[in-house]
């Protein structure tokens, strides 16, 4: 071992330096004198190279142990910092997820309340006419279907009947705005199901809500299957 490397080990470990100084004093036959000057002690450690290999190993071990302890402490601190950061990130994601769920629940509750209000408007709320235009039928639907669900509702009617409340399917006999089969099942919404589009709208809305949960969910199914 070179004298330079010995100096490095001694400076890295104050404990090792003290131990080396004591050993050198004994080896030279002199009485060890107390010395509190760390720099002076470090300067004398060049004599470590003259010590037996066993004693040199002890000094090296002490220095390496101290360095290992310092590295371990730094690693623990770094790991703790990383864990705290990960916990903050996880907490933020959880908070965002809960916020999104709360907003979704509030939106759904609002839509249900609106749907309940509009659905309570019965076909009898509209004046009976001998015939109805598409615009009049759509106006009825807009008053009976929740605003957030109307477009989906309209999409289905567009594809099923083009808003013709008296259309009959020549092959199946399906009838009305929603092509109910048989058409007589719409009697559950009113006896005037054949002549009153408002009665048909009431029946169609109830059907979509009970079977699919909402007109938009019914429309999603229709898009995938081309029937509902």
TIDO-156941 format. One record per residue: residue in one letter; z, y, x of N, C-alpha, C in turn; chain. Coordinates in nm, 3 decimals, padded with zeros to 5 digits, always signed. Example, Ala and Ser with C-alpha at 12.3 -4.5 7.8 and 13.67 -1.06 7.14 Angstrom:
- a, +00.780, -00.569, +01.319, +00.780, -00.450, +01.230, +00.780, -00.330, +01.320, A
- s, +00.708, -00.225, +01.285, +00.714, -00.106, +01.367, +00.787, +00.003, +01.290, A
END
This chain:
- x, +00.000, -00.120, +00.086, +00.000, +00.000, +00.000, +00.000, +00.124, +00.088, A
- x, -00.083, +00.224, +00.056, -00.090, +00.347, +00.136, +00.027, +00.437, +00.105, A
- x, +00.054, +00.530, +00.194, +00.163, +00.625, +00.172, +00.129, +00.720, +00.055, A
- x, +00.000, +00.746, +00.038, -00.039, +00.836, -00.073, -00.005, +00.775, -00.208, A
- x, -00.037, +00.647, -00.225, -00.009, +00.584, -00.351, +00.139, +00.572, -00.375, A
- x, +00.215, +00.555, -00.274, +00.362, +00.549, -00.287, +00.414, +00.681, -00.339, A
- x, +00.360, +00.791, -00.285, +00.404, +00.922, -00.332, +00.376, +00.938, -00.482, A
- x, +00.261, +00.890, -00.525, +00.225, +00.901, -00.667, +00.323, +00.829, -00.757, A
- x, +00.361, +00.708, -00.718, +00.457, +00.634, -00.799, +00.592, +00.703, -00.802, A
- x, +00.632, +00.758, -00.689, +00.764, +00.819, -00.682, +00.770, +00.944, -00.767, A
- x, +00.665, +01.028, -00.762, +00.664, +01.151, -00.841, +00.662, +01.119, -00.990, A
- x, +00.591, +01.013, -01.031, +00.580, +00.976, -01.172, +00.712, +00.932, -01.229, A
- x, +00.805, +00.889, -01.148, +00.933, +00.838, -01.197, +01.048, +00.895, -01.117, A
- x, +01.124, +00.984, -01.176, +01.240, +01.042, -01.106, +01.342, +00.935, -01.074, A
- x, +01.356, +00.841, -01.164, +01.449, +00.731, -01.140, +01.407, +00.652, -01.018, A
- x, +01.277, +00.626, -01.011, +01.227, +00.549, -00.897, +01.247, +00.625, -00.767, A
- x, +01.227, +00.755, -00.769, +01.244, +00.836, -00.649, +01.386, +00.827, -00.596, A
- x, +01.482, +00.838, -00.686, +01.622, +00.831, -00.645, +01.653, +00.696, -00.583, A
- x, +01.599, +00.593, -00.649, +01.622, +00.458, -00.597, +01.562, +00.442, -00.459, A
- x, +01.445, +00.494, -00.436, +01.378, +00.481, -00.307, +01.457, +00.555, -00.199, A
- x, +01.503, +00.676, -00.234, +01.581, +00.753, -00.136, +01.703, +00.679, -00.092, A
- x, +01.770, +00.613, -00.186, +01.890, +00.538, -00.151, +01.857, +00.422, -00.061, A
- x, +01.749, +00.352, -00.093, +01.711, +00.236, -00.012, +01.674, +00.278, +00.129, A
- x, +01.602, +00.389, +00.145, +01.562, +00.436, +00.278, +01.683, +00.471, +00.361, A
- x, +01.783, +00.533, +00.297, +01.904, +00.570, +00.370, +01.975, +00.449, +00.423, A
- x, +01.984, +00.344, +00.346, +02.051, +00.222, +00.388, +01.972, +00.155, +00.500, A
- x, +01.841, +00.155, +00.486, +01.758, +00.087, +00.586, +01.765, +00.155, +00.722, A
- x, +01.786, +00.284, +00.730, +01.789, +00.355, +00.858, +01.927, +00.356, +00.921, A
- x, +02.027, +00.300, +00.852, +02.162, +00.292, +00.906, +02.242, +00.417, +00.881, A
- x, +02.190, +00.511, +00.810, +02.264, +00.634, +00.781, +02.332, +00.625, +00.648, A
- x, +02.430, +00.709, +00.627, +02.502, +00.712, +00.500, +02.422, +00.796, +00.402, A
- x, +02.401, +00.743, +00.285, +02.323, +00.815, +00.184, +02.395, +00.941, +00.143, A
- x, +02.324, +01.051, +00.145, +02.380, +01.180, +00.108, +02.327, +01.220, -00.030, A
- x, +02.415, +01.277, -00.114, +02.369, +01.323, -00.244, +02.260, +01.429, -00.228, A
- x, +02.157, +01.420, -00.305, +02.047, +01.517, -00.297, +01.993, +01.543, -00.436, A
- x, +02.010, +01.666, -00.484, +01.964, +01.700, -00.618, +01.828, +01.767, -00.618, A
- x, +01.767, +01.779, -00.503, +01.637, +01.845, -00.493, +01.528, +01.742, -00.513, A
- x, +01.465, +01.745, -00.634, +01.365, +01.643, -00.667, +01.244, +01.651, -00.577, A
- x, +01.205, +01.775, -00.539, +01.086, +01.789, -00.455, +01.111, +01.735, -00.315, A
- x, +01.229, +01.761, -00.259, +01.260, +01.711, -00.125, +01.264, +01.560, -00.126, A
- x, +01.324, +01.503, -00.228, +01.331, +01.358, -00.239, +01.192, +01.299, -00.249, A
- x, +01.103, +01.366, -00.331, +00.967, +01.316, -00.346, +00.893, +01.320, -00.213, A
- x, +00.922, +01.422, -00.131, +00.854, +01.434, -00.001, +00.891, +01.321, +00.093, A
- x, +01.016, +01.275, +00.085, +01.062, +01.168, +00.174, +01.013, +01.031, +00.131, A
- x, +00.952, +01.020, +00.016, +00.916, +00.888, -00.034, +00.798, +00.827, +00.039, A
- x, +00.740, +00.897, +00.132, +00.633, +00.838, +00.210, +00.683, +00.721, +00.293, A
- x, +00.815, +00.711, +00.312, +00.873, +00.600, +00.386, +00.878, +00.473, +00.303, A
- x, +00.843, +00.483, +00.173, +00.847, +00.366, +00.086, +00.755, +00.256, +00.137, A
- x, +00.648, +00.297, +00.205, +00.554, +00.198, +00.255, +00.617, +00.106, +00.359, A
- x, +00.728, +00.154, +00.419, +00.793, +00.073, +00.522, +00.896, -00.023, +00.465, A
- x, +00.921, -00.011, +00.333, +01.020, -00.099, +00.271, +00.962, -00.237, +00.247, A
- x, +01.050, -00.335, +00.230, +01.004, -00.472, +00.198, +00.925, -00.471, +00.066, A
- x, +00.836, -00.564, +00.053, +00.749, -00.571, -00.064, +00.829, -00.580, -00.193, A
- x, +00.938, -00.652, -00.194, +01.019, -00.669, -00.314, +01.074, -00.538, -00.365, A
- x, +01.121, -00.455, -00.271, +01.175, -00.325, -00.311, +01.064, -00.231, -00.358, A
- x, +00.949, -00.239, -00.294, +00.835, -00.159, -00.339, +00.796, -00.197, -00.483, A
- x, +00.800, -00.326, -00.514, +00.765, -00.373, -00.647, +00.860, -00.317, -00.752, A
- x, +00.990, -00.307, -00.713, +01.087, -00.252, -00.808, +01.055, -00.107, -00.840, A
- x, +01.018, -00.030, -00.736, +00.985, +00.110, -00.756, +00.861, +00.123, -00.844, A
- x, +00.761, +00.042, -00.816, +00.638, +00.045, -00.895, +00.665, +00.009, -01.041, A
- x, +00.747, -00.092, -01.061, +00.779, -00.137, -01.197, +00.848, -00.027, -01.277, A
- x, +00.943, +00.041, -01.209, +01.015, +00.149, -01.278, +00.920, +00.260, -01.320, A
- x, +00.826, +00.296, -01.232, +00.732, +00.403, -01.263, +00.638, +00.363, -01.376, A
- x, +00.584, +00.243, -01.369, +00.492, +00.196, -01.472, +00.560, +00.183, -01.608, A
- x, +00.687, +00.141, -01.606, +00.763, +00.128, -01.730, +00.780, +00.263, -01.798, A
- x, +00.811, +00.364, -01.714, +00.827, +00.498, -01.769, +00.697, +00.549, -01.828, A
- x, +00.586, +00.524, -01.759, +00.456, +00.567, -01.809, +00.421, +00.494, -01.940, A
- x, +00.451, +00.364, -01.946, +00.423, +00.286, -02.066, +00.504, +00.338, -02.184, A
- x, +00.631, +00.375, -02.157, +00.714, +00.429, -02.264, +00.656, +00.560, -02.318, A
- x, +00.607, +00.645, -02.227, +00.549, +00.773, -02.268, +00.425, +00.751, -02.353, A
- x, +00.341, +00.655, -02.311, +00.221, +00.624, -02.388, +00.256, +00.570, -02.526, A
- x, +00.360, +00.484, -02.533, +00.402, +00.427, -02.661, +00.452, +00.535, -02.757, A
- x, +00.529, +00.631, -02.702, +00.580, +00.740, -02.784, +00.465, +00.823, -02.840, A
- x, +00.368, +00.852, -02.753, +00.251, +00.930, -02.798, +00.171, +00.854, -02.904, A
- x, +00.157, +00.722, -02.884, +00.083, +00.641, -02.980, +00.154, +00.639, -03.115, A
- x, +00.289, +00.628, -03.113, +00.365, +00.628, -03.239, +00.347, +00.760, -03.313, A
- x, +00.351, +00.870, -03.237, +00.335, +01.002, -03.300, +00.196, +01.016, -03.361, A
- x, +00.095, +00.968, -03.289, -00.042, +00.976, -03.339, -00.059, +00.890, -03.464, A
- x, +00.000, +00.770, -03.462, -00.009, +00.680, -03.577, +00.059, +00.742, -03.699, A
- x, +00.173, +00.806, -03.677, +00.245, +00.869, -03.786, +00.163, +00.983, -03.846, A
- x, +00.098, +01.061, -03.759, +00.015, +01.171, -03.805, -00.103, +01.119, -03.886, A
- x, -00.167, +01.013, -03.838, -00.281, +00.954, -03.910, -00.238, +00.900, -04.045, A
- x, -00.120, +00.836, -04.050, -00.069, +00.780, -04.175, -00.042, +00.891, -04.277, A
- x, +00.015, +01.001, -04.230, +00.043, +01.113, -04.319, -00.086, +01.173, -04.375, A
- x, -00.188, +01.184, -04.288, -00.316, +01.238, -04.333, -00.381, +01.146, -04.436, A
- x, -00.376, +01.015, -04.409, -00.433, +00.917, -04.502, -00.361, +00.924, -04.637, A
- x, -00.229, +00.942, -04.633, -00.152, +00.952, -04.757, -00.192, +01.076, -04.836, A
- x, -00.214, +01.187, -04.766, -00.256, +01.310, -04.834, -00.393, +01.293, -04.900, A
- x, -00.485, +01.229, -04.826, -00.619, +01.207, -04.880, -00.614, +01.116, -05.004, A
- x, -00.533, +01.009, -04.995, -00.520, +00.916, -05.108, -00.460, +00.986, -05.229, A
- x, -00.361, +01.071, -05.203, -00.296, +01.143, -05.313, -00.394, +01.239, -05.380, A
- x, -00.478, +01.303, -05.298, -00.577, +01.396, -05.354, -00.679, +01.321, -05.440, A
- x, -00.724, +01.204, -05.394, -00.819, +01.126, -05.471, -00.758, +01.079, -05.603, A
- x, -00.632, +01.037, -05.596, -00.564, +00.992, -05.717, -00.551, +01.106, -05.818, A
- x, -00.518, +01.225, -05.767, -00.504, +01.341, -05.855, -00.637, +01.376, -05.920, A
- x, -00.746, +01.368, -05.842, -00.878, +01.397, -05.897, -00.917, +01.296, -06.004, A
- x, -00.886, +01.168, -05.978, -00.919, +01.063, -06.075, -00.842, +01.084, -06.205, A
- x, -00.713, +01.117, -06.193, -00.632, +01.141, -06.312, -00.681, +01.262, -06.390, A
- x, -00.724, +01.365, -06.316, -00.776, +01.485, -06.382, -00.902, +01.452, -06.459, A
- x, -00.990, +01.373, -06.396, -01.116, +01.334, -06.463, -01.088, +01.252, -06.587, A
- x, -00.992, +01.160, -06.579, -00.956, +01.078, -06.694, -00.898, +01.163, -06.807, A
- x, -00.815, +01.260, -06.769, -00.755, +01.348, -06.870, -00.862, +01.432, -06.939, A
- x, -00.956, +01.483, -06.860, -01.063, +01.564, -06.918, -01.151, +01.480, -07.010, A
- x, -01.178, +01.356, -06.969, -01.259, +01.267, -07.052, -01.186, +01.236, -07.183, A
- x, -01.056, +01.208, -07.173, -00.978, +01.177, -07.293, -00.974, +01.297, -07.388, A
- x, -00.959, +01.417, -07.330, -00.955, +01.538, -07.413, -01.088, +01.560, -07.483, A
- x, -01.198, +01.535, -07.410, -01.331, +01.552, -07.468, -01.352, +01.453, -07.581, A
- x, -01.312, +01.327, -07.559, -01.330, +01.225, -07.662, -01.245, +01.256, -07.786, A
- x, -01.123, +01.305, -07.762, -01.035, +01.339, -07.874, -01.095, +01.454, -07.956, A
- x, -01.153, +01.550, -07.885, -01.216, +01.663, -07.954, -01.335, +01.616, -08.037, A
- x, -01.415, +01.526, -07.978, -01.531, +01.475, -08.050, -01.490, +01.394, -08.173, A
- x, -01.381, +01.314, -08.157, -01.334, +01.236, -08.272, -01.286, +01.327, -08.384, A
- x, -01.214, +01.433, -08.345, -01.164, +01.526, -08.445, -01.279, +01.596, -08.516, A
- x, -01.379, +01.634, -08.437, -01.495, +01.702, -08.496, -01.573, +01.607, -08.585, A
- x, -01.586, +01.481, -08.539, -01.658, +01.382, -08.619, -01.586, +01.356, -08.751, A
- x, -01.453, +01.352, -08.745, -01.375, +01.328, -08.867, -01.395, +01.441, -08.966, A
- x, -01.399, +01.564, -08.913, -01.416, +01.680, -09.000, -01.553, +01.681, -09.065, A
- x, -01.657, +01.656, -08.983, -01.793, +01.661, -09.036, -01.822, +01.542, -09.128, A
- x, -01.765, +01.426, -09.094, -01.790, +01.307, -09.175, -01.727, +01.318, -09.313, A
- x, -01.626, +01.403, -09.324, -01.559, +01.418, -09.454, -01.649, +01.492, -09.554, A
- x, -01.755, +01.551, -09.501, -01.849, +01.620, -09.590, -01.937, +01.514, -09.657, A
- x, -01.920, +01.493, -09.784, -01.992, +01.387, -09.854, -02.128, +01.435, -09.903, A
- x, -02.207, +01.340, -09.948, -02.341, +01.373, -09.998, -02.335, +01.464, -10.120, A
- x, -02.224, +01.460, -10.191, -02.211, +01.543, -10.311, -02.194, +01.691, -10.277, A
- x, -02.172, +01.719, -10.147, -02.155, +01.858, -10.105, -02.287, +01.933, -10.103, A
- x, -02.395, +01.858, -10.110, -02.527, +01.920, -10.106, -02.592, +01.916, -10.245, A
- x, -02.662, +02.021, -10.280, -02.728, +02.022, -10.412, -02.838, +01.917, -10.419, A
- x, -02.845, +01.851, -10.533, -02.946, +01.748, -10.552, -03.081, +01.813, -10.580, A
- x, -03.184, +01.761, -10.514, -03.318, +01.814, -10.533, -03.413, +01.699, -10.565, A
- x, -03.528, +01.733, -10.615, -03.627, +01.628, -10.645, -03.695, +01.579, -10.518, A
- x, -03.698, +01.663, -10.417, -03.756, +01.625, -10.289, -03.696, +01.712, -10.178, A
- x, -03.711, +01.666, -10.055, -03.650, +01.736, -09.942, -03.749, +01.742, -09.826, A
- x, -03.750, +01.854, -09.757, -03.833, +01.865, -09.638, -03.757, +01.809, -09.518, A
- x, -03.830, +01.785, -09.411, -03.765, +01.735, -09.289, -03.661, +01.836, -09.240, A
- x, -03.694, +01.963, -09.246, -03.600, +02.066, -09.200, -03.471, +02.063, -09.283, A
- x, -03.484, +02.043, -09.412, -03.365, +02.037, -09.498, -03.279, +01.915, -09.466, A
- x, -03.345, +01.803, -09.441, -03.271, +01.680, -09.409, -03.199, +01.695, -09.274, A
- x, -03.267, +01.754, -09.178, -03.206, +01.775, -09.047, -03.089, +01.872, -09.057, A
- x, -03.100, +01.972, -09.144, -02.990, +02.066, -09.164, -02.868, +01.995, -09.222, A
- x, -02.891, +01.902, -09.314, -02.781, +01.822, -09.368, -02.713, +01.742, -09.257, A
- x, -02.796, +01.677, -09.175, -02.743, +01.593, -09.068, -02.661, +01.675, -08.969, A
- x, -02.705, +01.796, -08.938, -02.633, +01.881, -08.845, -02.496, +01.921, -08.897, A
- x, -02.483, +01.925, -09.029, -02.354, +01.958, -09.088, -02.262, +01.835, -09.100, A
- x, -02.321, +01.717, -09.096, -02.243, +01.595, -09.116, -02.213, +01.520, -08.984, A
- x, -02.292, +01.548, -08.881, -02.276, +01.478, -08.753, -02.215, +01.574, -08.651, A
- x, -02.121, +01.525, -08.572, -02.059, +01.607, -08.469, -02.165, +01.662, -08.375, A
- x, -02.149, +01.788, -08.334, -02.251, +01.854, -08.252, -02.281, +01.777, -08.123, A
- x, -02.179, +01.718, -08.063, -02.199, +01.645, -07.939, -02.272, +01.513, -07.958, A
- x, -02.285, +01.468, -08.084, -02.349, +01.340, -08.114, -02.482, +01.358, -08.187, A
- x, -02.511, +01.481, -08.228, -02.628, +01.501, -08.312, -02.760, +01.462, -08.245, A
- x, -02.779, +01.498, -08.119, -02.905, +01.469, -08.054, -02.932, +01.319, -08.049, A
- x, -02.829, +01.241, -08.019, -02.844, +01.095, -08.017, -02.878, +01.043, -08.158, A
- x, -02.809, +01.097, -08.255, -02.833, +01.061, -08.396, -02.978, +01.092, -08.432, A
- x, -03.023, +01.212, -08.395, -03.159, +01.255, -08.424, -03.263, +01.167, -08.356, A
- x, -03.233, +01.126, -08.232, -03.328, +01.041, -08.159, -03.353, +00.910, -08.233, A
- x, -03.248, +00.853, -08.287, -03.262, +00.726, -08.361, -03.345, +00.746, -08.488, A
- x, -03.314, +00.852, -08.562, -03.389, +00.877, -08.685, -03.536, +00.904, -08.654, A
- x, -03.560, +00.978, -08.546, -03.699, +01.006, -08.506, -03.777, +00.876, -08.488, A
- x, -03.716, +00.781, -08.418, -03.785, +00.655, -08.390, -03.793, +00.562, -08.511, A
- x, -03.691, +00.567, -08.597, -03.687, +00.474, -08.709, -03.775, +00.518, -08.827, A
- x, -03.773, +00.649, -08.855, -03.840, +00.692, -08.979, -03.911, +00.826, -08.970, A
- x, -03.898, +00.893, -08.857, -03.953, +01.030, -08.844, -03.898, +01.122, -08.953, A
- x, -03.773, +01.097, -08.994, -03.700, +01.176, -09.092, -03.761, +01.167, -09.234, A
- x, -03.831, +01.057, -09.260, -03.883, +01.033, -09.395, -03.782, +00.946, -09.469, A
- x, -03.709, +01.005, -09.563, -03.600, +00.934, -09.630, -03.648, +00.833, -09.735, A
- x, -03.779, +00.832, -09.762, -03.833, +00.739, -09.862, -03.932, +00.638, -09.802, A
- x, -03.942, +00.634, -09.671, -04.038, +00.545, -09.608, -03.994, +00.399, -09.622, A
- x, -04.091, +00.311, -09.644, -04.065, +00.168, -09.657, -04.147, +00.093, -09.552, A
- x, -04.083, +00.003, -09.480, -04.155, -00.078, -09.381, -04.238, -00.184, -09.456, A
- x, -04.367, -00.180, -09.434, -04.456, -00.267, -09.510, -04.432, -00.416, -09.485, A
- x, -04.389, -00.451, -09.368, -04.371, -00.593, -09.336, -04.231, -00.645, -09.367, A
- x, -04.129, -00.562, -09.344, -03.992, -00.611, -09.362, -03.924, -00.560, -09.489, A
- x, -03.972, -00.446, -09.537, -03.908, -00.388, -09.655, -03.792, -00.296, -09.619, A
- x, -03.768, -00.274, -09.490, -03.661, -00.182, -09.448, -03.689, -00.045, -09.506, A
- x, -03.580, +00.025, -09.543, -03.598, +00.148, -09.621, -03.520, +00.266, -09.562, A
- x, -03.580, +00.385, -09.579, -03.510, +00.510, -09.555, -03.503, +00.558, -09.411, A
- x, -03.420, +00.660, -09.392, -03.405, +00.725, -09.261, -03.371, +00.628, -09.150, A
- x, -03.288, +00.529, -09.181, -03.238, +00.439, -09.077, -03.299, +00.300, -09.085, A
- x, -03.398, +00.286, -09.177, -03.465, +00.157, -09.196, -03.363, +00.045, -09.220, A
- x, -03.276, +00.073, -09.315, -03.175, -00.026, -09.353, -03.243, -00.146, -09.416, A
- x, -03.193, -00.266, -09.382, -03.254, -00.388, -09.435, -03.144, -00.482, -09.486, A
- x, -03.136, -00.504, -09.612, -03.216, -00.436, -09.717, -03.165, -00.294, -09.740, A
- x, -03.248, -00.213, -09.799, -03.210, -00.075, -09.823, -03.090, -00.061, -09.914, A
- x, -03.069, -00.160, -09.999, -02.960, -00.154, -10.096, -02.822, -00.151, -10.032, A
- x, -02.813, -00.189, -09.904, -02.682, -00.185, -09.839, -02.629, -00.042, -09.829, A
- x, -02.720, +00.058, -09.840, -02.676, +00.198, -09.834, -02.604, +00.241, -09.961, A
- x, -02.602, +00.153, -10.061, -02.531, +00.183, -10.185, -02.382, +00.200, -10.160, A
- x, -02.333, +00.146, -10.047, -02.191, +00.162, -10.013, -02.155, +00.308, -09.990, A
- x, -02.257, +00.391, -09.961, -02.233, +00.533, -09.940, -02.260, +00.616, -10.064, A
- x, -02.325, +00.556, -10.163, -02.354, +00.631, -10.286, -02.465, +00.564, -10.365, A
- x, -02.454, +00.575, -10.495, -02.552, +00.510, -10.583, -02.691, +00.574, -10.573, A
- x, -02.697, +00.697, -10.525, -02.825, +00.768, -10.516, -02.891, +00.750, -10.380, A
- x, -02.864, +00.638, -10.314, -02.914, +00.615, -10.178, -03.067, +00.620, -10.168, A
- x, -03.137, +00.593, -10.275, -03.284, +00.592, -10.271, -03.344, +00.733, -10.277, A
- x, -03.271, +00.825, -10.335, -03.327, +00.960, -10.359, -03.254, +01.072, -10.286, A
- x, -03.139, +01.043, -10.230, -03.060, +01.149, -10.167, -03.046, +01.124, -10.016, A
- x, -03.112, +01.204, -09.932, -03.103, +01.184, -09.788, -02.961, +01.204, -09.734, A
- x, -02.880, +01.287, -09.801, -02.743, +01.308, -09.755, -02.663, +01.178, -09.765, A
- x, -02.689, +01.100, -09.871, -02.623, +00.970, -09.886, -02.665, +00.876, -09.774, A
- x, -02.793, +00.878, -09.742, -02.842, +00.793, -09.633, -02.781, +00.836, -09.499, A
- x, -02.770, +00.966, -09.477, -02.711, +01.016, -09.353, -02.565, +00.970, -09.341, A
- x, -02.493, +00.980, -09.452, -02.354, +00.936, -09.452, -02.345, +00.788, -09.417, A
- x, -02.431, +00.707, -09.476, -02.430, +00.564, -09.447, -02.468, +00.537, -09.301, A
- x, -02.574, +00.603, -09.253, -02.618, +00.580, -09.116, -02.513, +00.620, -09.014, A
- x, -02.444, +00.730, -09.037, -02.339, +00.775, -08.945, -02.223, +00.677, -08.943, A
- x, -02.182, +00.631, -09.062, -02.074, +00.533, -09.069, -02.113, +00.404, -08.997, A
- x, -02.238, +00.364, -09.014, -02.286, +00.242, -08.949, -02.280, +00.254, -08.797, A
- x, -02.329, +00.364, -08.744, -02.328, +00.383, -08.598, -02.186, +00.388, -08.542, A
- x, -02.099, +00.457, -08.614, -01.960, +00.468, -08.567, -01.888, +00.335, -08.572, A
- x, -01.907, +00.259, -08.679, -01.835, +00.133, -08.693, -01.891, +00.024, -08.603, A
- x, -02.021, +00.021, -08.583, -02.082, -00.086, -08.504, -02.081, -00.057, -08.354, A
- x, -02.105, +00.070, -08.318, -02.120, +00.103, -08.175, -02.014, +00.200, -08.122, A
- x, -01.946, +00.266, -08.211, -01.843, +00.360, -08.167, -01.885, +00.505, -08.185, A
- x, -02.014, +00.531, -08.177, -02.066, +00.667, -08.193, -02.218, +00.663, -08.196, A
- x, -02.283, +00.768, -08.245, -02.429, +00.773, -08.241, -02.487, +00.763, -08.100, A
- x, -02.419, +00.824, -08.004, -02.471, +00.819, -07.866, -02.463, +00.678, -07.809, A
- x, -02.360, +00.604, -07.842, -02.353, +00.466, -07.796, -02.457, +00.380, -07.869, A
- x, -02.484, +00.414, -07.994, -02.588, +00.345, -08.069, -02.725, +00.374, -08.007, A
- x, -02.745, +00.498, -07.965, -02.872, +00.536, -07.903, -02.891, +00.466, -07.768, A
- x, -02.782, +00.452, -07.693, -02.789, +00.380, -07.565, -02.834, +00.236, -07.589, A
- x, -02.779, +00.174, -07.692, -02.818, +00.037, -07.726, -02.964, +00.034, -07.771, A
- x, -03.004, +00.133, -07.851, -03.142, +00.137, -07.900, -03.241, +00.146, -07.783, A
- x, -03.209, +00.228, -07.684, -03.297, +00.246, -07.570, -03.317, +00.115, -07.493, A
- x, -03.213, +00.033, -07.489, -03.220, -00.092, -07.416, -03.289, -00.202, -07.496, A
- x, -03.280, -00.193, -07.629, -03.329, -00.303, -07.713, -03.438, -00.265, -07.812, A
- x, -03.456, -00.134, -07.834, -03.553, -00.084, -07.931, -03.520, -00.125, -08.074, A
- x, -03.396, -00.150, -08.097, -03.342, -00.167, -08.232, -03.192, -00.144, -08.219, A
- x, -03.125, -00.132, -08.331, -02.982, -00.106, -08.324, -02.908, -00.178, -08.434, A
END
